[in-house]
Amino acid sequence: MRLSKGQLVTNTALLTYAIPASFLIVPYYRIVHAYGLSDSHWAVIAAQVTFAIPFAVLILQLYASLIPLDLDDAARIDGASPFGVYLRIYLPLMVPALAVVAIYALLLAWNDYLYQAVLLSLKNMTVSMTQGQLFADVDAEWNAMMAAAIIYVLPPIALLFALRRYVAASLSMVNARV
């Protein structure tokens, strides 16, 4: 389904990247504190989802524009409802783009340190905060730090390997259109 103002939605979402995330930490901290979400993983999750949405909107909108409208018309002629068209036509075709968005969102959230360090205490540390704590000591054991770094990169690598065929499919579809 094409939105009449789809380009406006995409451009508005991308305009949010004009403000660096580090500038927003103080107002976001005040809002989180006002709502009683201090030292909560939900506050970090909300921030990471908010930062991933503009890129996701751009990728999904551009990828959806590669899908021909003839598929939509053919499904409607066959009697499919708008929800059926979405579920049976668009969603399976969008799997490669969804895989790219999932990888990007995970890497964005996984590598973020600022929001986690500001919003969470040491008892609610995330993996990146724990990794950062290892580097705080000047006489740290490098063997432990390197072992922790290897363990730190395993989940993103595992996700990339799990979704690699979808990523390759998305790249081949984009290259076929260019």
SEKOLMAR-877680 format. One record per residue (C-alpha): residue number from 1; residue in three letters; x, y, z. Coordinates in steps of 0.001 Angstrom, whole numbers, plus 500000, padded with zeros to 6 digits. Layout:
@vexlum:NUM mitor:ALA c1:X c2:Y c3:Z .
...
END
This chain:
@vexlum:1 mitor:MET c1:500000 c2:500000 c3:500000 .
@vexlum:2 mitor:ARG c1:501491 c2:503284 c3:498947 .
@vexlum:3 mitor:LEU c1:501150 c2:506342 c3:501136 .
@vexlum:4 mitor:SER c1:500449 c2:509603 c3:499398 .
@vexlum:5 mitor:LYS c1:502859 c2:511425 c3:501716 .
@vexlum:6 mitor:GLY c1:505376 c2:508559 c3:502052 .
@vexlum:7 mitor:GLN c1:508293 c2:510721 c3:500970 .
@vexlum:8 mitor:LEU c1:507379 c2:513309 c3:503614 .
@vexlum:9 mitor:VAL c1:507331 c2:510630 c3:506331 .
@vexlum:10 mitor:THR c1:510736 c2:509347 c3:505205 .
@vexlum:11 mitor:ASN c1:512294 c2:512801 c3:505062 .
@vexlum:12 mitor:THR c1:510877 c2:513741 c3:508459 .
@vexlum:13 mitor:ALA c1:512251 c2:510559 c3:509980 .
@vexlum:14 mitor:LEU c1:515670 c2:511209 c3:508457 .
@vexlum:15 mitor:LEU c1:515649 c2:514800 c3:509674 .
@vexlum:16 mitor:THR c1:515856 c2:513456 c3:513218 .
@vexlum:17 mitor:TYR c1:519412 c2:512309 c3:512457 .
@vexlum:18 mitor:ALA c1:520408 c2:515990 c3:512203 .
@vexlum:19 mitor:ILE c1:520392 c2:516096 c3:516011 .
@vexlum:20 mitor:PRO c1:523150 c2:513932 c3:517513 .
@vexlum:21 mitor:ALA c1:521987 c2:511391 c3:520072 .
@vexlum:22 mitor:SER c1:524476 c2:512710 c3:522615 .
@vexlum:23 mitor:PHE c1:522650 c2:516072 c3:522652 .
@vexlum:24 mitor:LEU c1:519433 c2:514376 c3:523685 .
@vexlum:25 mitor:ILE c1:520760 c2:512494 c3:526716 .
@vexlum:26 mitor:VAL c1:520067 c2:515241 c3:529276 .
@vexlum:27 mitor:PRO c1:516419 c2:515886 c3:528309 .
@vexlum:28 mitor:TYR c1:515850 c2:512161 c3:527923 .
@vexlum:29 mitor:TYR c1:517318 c2:511531 c3:531377 .
@vexlum:30 mitor:ARG c1:514978 c2:514127 c3:532872 .
@vexlum:31 mitor:ILE c1:511957 c2:512557 c3:531158 .
@vexlum:32 mitor:VAL c1:512949 c2:509057 c3:532269 .
@vexlum:33 mitor:HIS c1:513462 c2:510273 c3:535834 .
@vexlum:34 mitor:ALA c1:510109 c2:512106 c3:535818 .
@vexlum:35 mitor:TYR c1:508289 c2:508924 c3:534774 .
@vexlum:36 mitor:GLY c1:510058 c2:506812 c3:537371 .
@vexlum:37 mitor:LEU c1:512001 c2:504709 c3:534880 .
@vexlum:38 mitor:SER c1:515420 c2:505520 c3:536294 .
@vexlum:39 mitor:ASP c1:517731 c2:502515 c3:536393 .
@vexlum:40 mitor:SER c1:515372 c2:500555 c3:534138 .
@vexlum:41 mitor:HIS c1:516240 c2:498575 c3:531050 .
@vexlum:42 mitor:TRP c1:512959 c2:499798 c3:529499 .
@vexlum:43 mitor:ALA c1:514340 c2:503326 c3:529336 .
@vexlum:44 mitor:VAL c1:517359 c2:502113 c3:527367 .
@vexlum:45 mitor:ILE c1:515171 c2:499956 c3:525116 .
@vexlum:46 mitor:ALA c1:512901 c2:502916 c3:524352 .
@vexlum:47 mitor:ALA c1:515904 c2:505078 c3:523458 .
@vexlum:48 mitor:GLN c1:517430 c2:502437 c3:521183 .
@vexlum:49 mitor:VAL c1:514141 c2:501771 c3:519391 .
@vexlum:50 mitor:THR c1:513692 c2:505507 c3:518860 .
@vexlum:51 mitor:PHE c1:517151 c2:505826 c3:517328 .
@vexlum:52 mitor:ALA c1:516669 c2:502814 c3:515029 .
@vexlum:53 mitor:ILE c1:513264 c2:503833 c3:513636 .
@vexlum:54 mitor:PRO c1:514386 c2:506536 c3:511131 .
@vexlum:55 mitor:PHE c1:516841 c2:504204 c3:509412 .
@vexlum:56 mitor:ALA c1:514285 c2:501388 c3:509447 .
@vexlum:57 mitor:VAL c1:511673 c2:503643 c3:507844 .
@vexlum:58 mitor:LEU c1:514131 c2:504654 c3:505118 .
@vexlum:59 mitor:ILE c1:515255 c2:501108 c3:504314 .
@vexlum:60 mitor:LEU c1:511763 c2:499629 c3:504365 .
@vexlum:61 mitor:GLN c1:510292 c2:502453 c3:502280 .
@vexlum:62 mitor:LEU c1:513037 c2:502233 c3:499666 .
@vexlum:63 mitor:TYR c1:512867 c2:498439 c3:499532 .
@vexlum:64 mitor:ALA c1:509073 c2:498494 c3:499273 .
@vexlum:65 mitor:SER c1:509329 c2:500831 c3:496302 .
@vexlum:66 mitor:LEU c1:511172 c2:498021 c3:494460 .
@vexlum:67 mitor:ILE c1:508103 c2:495754 c3:494721 .
@vexlum:68 mitor:PRO c1:505924 c2:496162 c3:491625 .
@vexlum:69 mitor:LEU c1:502369 c2:497431 c3:492081 .
@vexlum:70 mitor:ASP c1:501166 c2:494711 c3:489729 .
@vexlum:71 mitor:LEU c1:501445 c2:492187 c3:492569 .
@vexlum:72 mitor:ASP c1:499073 c2:494278 c3:494648 .
@vexlum:73 mitor:ASP c1:496580 c2:494580 c3:491799 .
@vexlum:74 mitor:ALA c1:496749 c2:490855 c3:491007 .
@vexlum:75 mitor:ALA c1:496114 c2:489909 c3:494628 .
@vexlum:76 mitor:ARG c1:493140 c2:492264 c3:494869 .
@vexlum:77 mitor:ILE c1:491673 c2:490841 c3:491656 .
@vexlum:78 mitor:ASP c1:492009 c2:487380 c3:493221 .
@vexlum:79 mitor:GLY c1:489931 c2:488631 c3:496150 .
@vexlum:80 mitor:ALA c1:492590 c2:489267 c3:498784 .
@vexlum:81 mitor:SER c1:491808 c2:491765 c3:501519 .
@vexlum:82 mitor:PRO c1:494270 c2:494592 c3:502253 .
@vexlum:83 mitor:PHE c1:495494 c2:492649 c3:505291 .
@vexlum:84 mitor:GLY c1:495806 c2:489496 c3:503171 .
@vexlum:85 mitor:VAL c1:497833 c2:491370 c3:500555 .
@vexlum:86 mitor:TYR c1:500159 c2:492610 c3:503275 .
@vexlum:87 mitor:LEU c1:500452 c2:489226 c3:504971 .
@vexlum:88 mitor:ARG c1:500785 c2:487029 c3:501881 .
@vexlum:89 mitor:ILE c1:502488 c2:489313 c3:499366 .
@vexlum:90 mitor:TYR c1:504408 c2:492164 c3:500947 .
@vexlum:91 mitor:LEU c1:505640 c2:490602 c3:504180 .
@vexlum:92 mitor:PRO c1:507365 c2:487617 c3:502514 .
@vexlum:93 mitor:LEU c1:508928 c2:489927 c3:499926 .
@vexlum:94 mitor:MET c1:510134 c2:492310 c3:502647 .
@vexlum:95 mitor:VAL c1:511999 c2:489640 c3:504660 .
@vexlum:96 mitor:PRO c1:515434 c2:490644 c3:503275 .
@vexlum:97 mitor:ALA c1:514873 c2:494292 c3:504214 .
@vexlum:98 mitor:LEU c1:513592 c2:493273 c3:507630 .
@vexlum:99 mitor:ALA c1:516772 c2:491226 c3:508122 .
@vexlum:100 mitor:VAL c1:518946 c2:494233 c3:507277 .
@vexlum:101 mitor:VAL c1:516940 c2:496412 c3:509677 .
@vexlum:102 mitor:ALA c1:517225 c2:493769 c3:512420 .
@vexlum:103 mitor:ILE c1:520997 c2:493591 c3:512035 .
@vexlum:104 mitor:TYR c1:521336 c2:497372 c3:512040 .
@vexlum:105 mitor:ALA c1:519083 c2:497796 c3:515087 .
@vexlum:106 mitor:LEU c1:520958 c2:495128 c3:517029 .
@vexlum:107 mitor:LEU c1:524348 c2:496618 c3:516212 .
@vexlum:108 mitor:LEU c1:523160 c2:500111 c3:517081 .
@vexlum:109 mitor:ALA c1:521806 c2:499009 c3:520459 .
@vexlum:110 mitor:TRP c1:524606 c2:496526 c3:521149 .
@vexlum:111 mitor:ASN c1:527393 c2:499066 c3:520638 .
@vexlum:112 mitor:ASP c1:525757 c2:501993 c3:522405 .
@vexlum:113 mitor:TYR c1:527431 c2:502899 c3:525653 .
@vexlum:114 mitor:LEU c1:526339 c2:506448 c3:526452 .
@vexlum:115 mitor:TYR c1:522645 c2:505867 c3:527174 .
@vexlum:116 mitor:GLN c1:523325 c2:502695 c3:529106 .
@vexlum:117 mitor:ALA c1:526020 c2:504314 c3:531223 .
@vexlum:118 mitor:VAL c1:523863 c2:507343 c3:532033 .
@vexlum:119 mitor:LEU c1:520537 c2:505577 c3:532592 .
@vexlum:120 mitor:LEU c1:521605 c2:502386 c3:534365 .
@vexlum:121 mitor:SER c1:523421 c2:501703 c3:537608 .
@vexlum:122 mitor:LEU c1:526191 c2:499158 c3:538040 .
@vexlum:123 mitor:LYS c1:523740 c2:496548 c3:539342 .
@vexlum:124 mitor:ASN c1:521789 c2:496676 c3:536045 .
@vexlum:125 mitor:MET c1:524804 c2:496750 c3:533739 .
@vexlum:126 mitor:THR c1:524492 c2:495616 c3:530173 .
@vexlum:127 mitor:VAL c1:527174 c2:493755 c3:528259 .
@vexlum:128 mitor:SER c1:528705 c2:496911 c3:526792 .
@vexlum:129 mitor:MET c1:528837 c2:498525 c3:530240 .
@vexlum:130 mitor:THR c1:530544 c2:495439 c3:531630 .
@vexlum:131 mitor:GLN c1:533045 c2:495587 c3:528783 .
@vexlum:132 mitor:GLY c1:533659 c2:499259 c3:529547 .
@vexlum:133 mitor:GLN c1:534239 c2:498482 c3:533229 .
@vexlum:134 mitor:LEU c1:537029 c2:496076 c3:532281 .
@vexlum:135 mitor:PHE c1:538927 c2:498940 c3:530641 .
@vexlum:136 mitor:ALA c1:538538 c2:501249 c3:533671 .
@vexlum:137 mitor:ASP c1:541396 c2:499663 c3:535601 .
@vexlum:138 mitor:VAL c1:544877 c2:500754 c3:534519 .
@vexlum:139 mitor:ASP c1:546366 c2:497409 c3:535608 .
@vexlum:140 mitor:ALA c1:543656 c2:495309 c3:533999 .
@vexlum:141 mitor:GLU c1:544432 c2:491821 c3:532818 .
@vexlum:142 mitor:TRP c1:544592 c2:491983 c3:529042 .
@vexlum:143 mitor:ASN c1:543809 c2:488281 c3:528712 .
@vexlum:144 mitor:ALA c1:540456 c2:488750 c3:530462 .
@vexlum:145 mitor:MET c1:539689 c2:491889 c3:528463 .
@vexlum:146 mitor:MET c1:540378 c2:490203 c3:525128 .
@vexlum:147 mitor:ALA c1:538365 c2:487133 c3:526121 .
@vexlum:148 mitor:ALA c1:535467 c2:489405 c3:527082 .
@vexlum:149 mitor:ALA c1:535816 c2:491253 c3:523761 .
@vexlum:150 mitor:ILE c1:535532 c2:487975 c3:521850 .
@vexlum:151 mitor:ILE c1:532445 c2:487009 c3:523831 .
@vexlum:152 mitor:TYR c1:531046 c2:490515 c3:523248 .
@vexlum:153 mitor:VAL c1:531166 c2:490175 c3:519453 .
@vexlum:154 mitor:LEU c1:529658 c2:486677 c3:519286 .
@vexlum:155 mitor:PRO c1:525911 c2:487595 c3:519380 .
@vexlum:156 mitor:PRO c1:526108 c2:490117 c3:516492 .
@vexlum:157 mitor:ILE c1:528179 c2:487686 c3:514454 .
@vexlum:158 mitor:ALA c1:525700 c2:484887 c3:515184 .
@vexlum:159 mitor:LEU c1:522806 c2:487101 c3:514055 .
@vexlum:160 mitor:LEU c1:524657 c2:488053 c3:510884 .
@vexlum:161 mitor:PHE c1:525309 c2:484400 c3:510069 .
@vexlum:162 mitor:ALA c1:521685 c2:483504 c3:510794 .
@vexlum:163 mitor:LEU c1:520393 c2:486248 c3:508474 .
@vexlum:164 mitor:ARG c1:523141 c2:486207 c3:505828 .
@vexlum:165 mitor:ARG c1:521061 c2:484624 c3:503084 .
@vexlum:166 mitor:TYR c1:518370 c2:487300 c3:503517 .
@vexlum:167 mitor:VAL c1:520985 c2:490043 c3:503422 .
@vexlum:168 mitor:ALA c1:522461 c2:488519 c3:500257 .
@vexlum:169 mitor:ALA c1:518968 c2:488343 c3:498756 .
@vexlum:170 mitor:SER c1:518371 c2:492006 c3:499521 .
@vexlum:171 mitor:LEU c1:521657 c2:492991 c3:497918 .
@vexlum:172 mitor:SER c1:520931 c2:490970 c3:494793 .
@vexlum:173 mitor:MET c1:517436 c2:492490 c3:494470 .
@vexlum:174 mitor:VAL c1:518789 c2:496027 c3:494788 .
@vexlum:175 mitor:ASN c1:521574 c2:495311 c3:492279 .
@vexlum:176 mitor:ALA c1:519082 c2:493818 c3:489839 .
@vexlum:177 mitor:ARG c1:517060 c2:497077 c3:489900 .
@vexlum:178 mitor:VAL c1:520099 c2:499297 c3:489404 .
END
